[in-house]
Amino acid sequence: MTSKMIVLRLLDGTFVGVSTLLVMGVAGFPIDWMLDLLDMSSLEFKGFGLFVLFASILLIHAIATSDSAP
């Protein structure tokens, strides 16, 4: 396995974990501990979560469509 594949797997695992937390927040699960940690209101967190998820999808699309992607 090349170092590029290892890095992509680590990034994928990080993306899945963070995206899961953000989707749970947008869906309405109680995540008051995260709101306190980030010092955000619920509406701000939902907007931030949607922004990060949309940006992540665009990043995945850019990586998947690039010529150097494995």
Phi, psi and omega per residue, in radians:
M1 nan 2.331 -3.128
T2 -1.413 2.883 3.135
S3 -1.156 -0.516 3.110
K4 -1.132 -0.712 3.121
M5 -1.156 -0.666 3.128
I6 -1.129 -0.784 3.131
V7 -1.116 -0.728 3.128
L8 -1.126 -0.631 3.087
R9 -1.185 -0.684 3.083
L10 -1.135 -0.754 3.100
L11 -1.112 -0.675 3.118
D12 -1.115 -0.779 3.107
G13 -1.099 -0.722 3.092
T14 -1.115 -0.756 3.139
F15 -1.077 -0.755 -3.126
V16 -1.119 -0.757 -3.138
G17 -1.128 -0.842 -3.137
V18 -1.176 -0.721 3.138
S19 -1.100 -0.657 3.108
T20 -1.072 -0.793 3.105
L21 -1.097 -0.740 -3.129
L22 -1.168 -0.721 3.126
V23 -1.136 -0.673 3.089
M24 -1.072 -0.691 3.111
G25 -1.173 -0.720 3.127
V26 -1.190 -0.608 -3.126
A27 -1.292 -0.267 3.066
G28 1.852 0.156 3.073
F29 -1.158 2.582 -3.127
P30 -1.240 1.917 3.111
I31 -2.264 0.886 -3.113
D32 -1.076 -0.553 3.134
W33 -1.088 -0.621 -3.140
M34 -1.300 -0.647 3.102
L35 -1.117 -0.682 3.092
D36 -1.174 -0.685 -3.137
L37 -1.128 -0.735 -3.105
L38 -1.566 -0.129 -3.130
D39 0.967 0.928 3.142
M40 -2.213 2.724 2.988
S41 -1.450 2.964 -3.112
S42 -1.108 -0.720 -3.138
L43 -1.155 -0.715 3.102
E44 -1.111 -0.708 -3.137
F45 -1.145 -0.705 3.121
K46 -1.122 -0.729 3.088
G47 -1.120 -0.748 3.096
F48 -1.094 -0.744 3.132
G49 -1.091 -0.765 3.120
L50 -1.140 -0.675 3.100
F51 -1.100 -0.817 -3.123
V52 -1.133 -0.724 3.126
L53 -1.123 -0.734 3.126
F54 -1.144 -0.735 3.112
A55 -1.123 -0.647 3.125
S56 -1.158 -0.699 3.105
I57 -1.108 -0.714 3.093
L58 -1.134 -0.666 3.105
L59 -1.144 -0.739 3.102
I60 -1.091 -0.719 3.117
H61 -1.087 -0.741 -3.134
A62 -1.125 -0.715 3.138
I63 -1.198 -0.733 -3.094
A64 -1.183 -0.544 -3.086
T65 -1.651 -0.048 3.123
S66 -1.334 2.708 -3.095
D67 -1.251 -0.461 -3.073
S68 -1.568 -0.007 3.137
A69 -1.222 2.456 -3.120
P70 -1.251 nan nan
